[in-house]
């Protein structure tokens, strides 16, 4: 068995160019963060604040 633990690169060639992972600005605070796709527009900090306020 190989000791190669590196994950293979994900194939995003089937997705539209704007729906691929990229550095984007958070829609709430404007901070740059690594987005997983077009549906991910809030940075982790704002996302955690948003989910915490919904739980209250």
N, C-alpha and C positions, 0 to 999 in steps of 0.2 A: 504494500500500500504506500502511496506517495505521501510525503510530508507537505505537499503544496496545499496550504489552507486559504489561499487567496480566492475570493469569489470571482466567478466569471463576470465579465462586463455584461450589463443588461443590453438587450437589443431594442433600441427605441426607433429603429428605422421605419417601423410601421405607423408611428405616431406623427401627427402634424408637427412641424418644427416648433410652434409656439406651445405645444403640450409636452415638451420634453423637460427633464430636470434642468434647472438653470438658476443662476443668482438673480433674484428678483427683489424689488422693494416691497416691504410690508405695506398693505393698504391702510393699516391703522397708524403705525408710528414712522414709517418710511425707512426703517433699518433694512439693509441688505441681508438676505438670508438665502440658504440653499433650498429652493422649492423643488418638490417632486413632480410638479406638473401644473397645468392651468388651474386646477381646483384648489391648489395650495397657495393662498395669497396672504396668509397671516404668519408672521414669524412665530417661533415656538413660545416666546414670552407672551405675546398678545393672545395666542391661541390658548395658553394655560389660564390667563386672566379671564378670557371669554368663557371657558368651560367651568371655571370656578364660580363665576357670577351666575351661571345658569343653574348650578347645583344648590345655590342658596335659596 
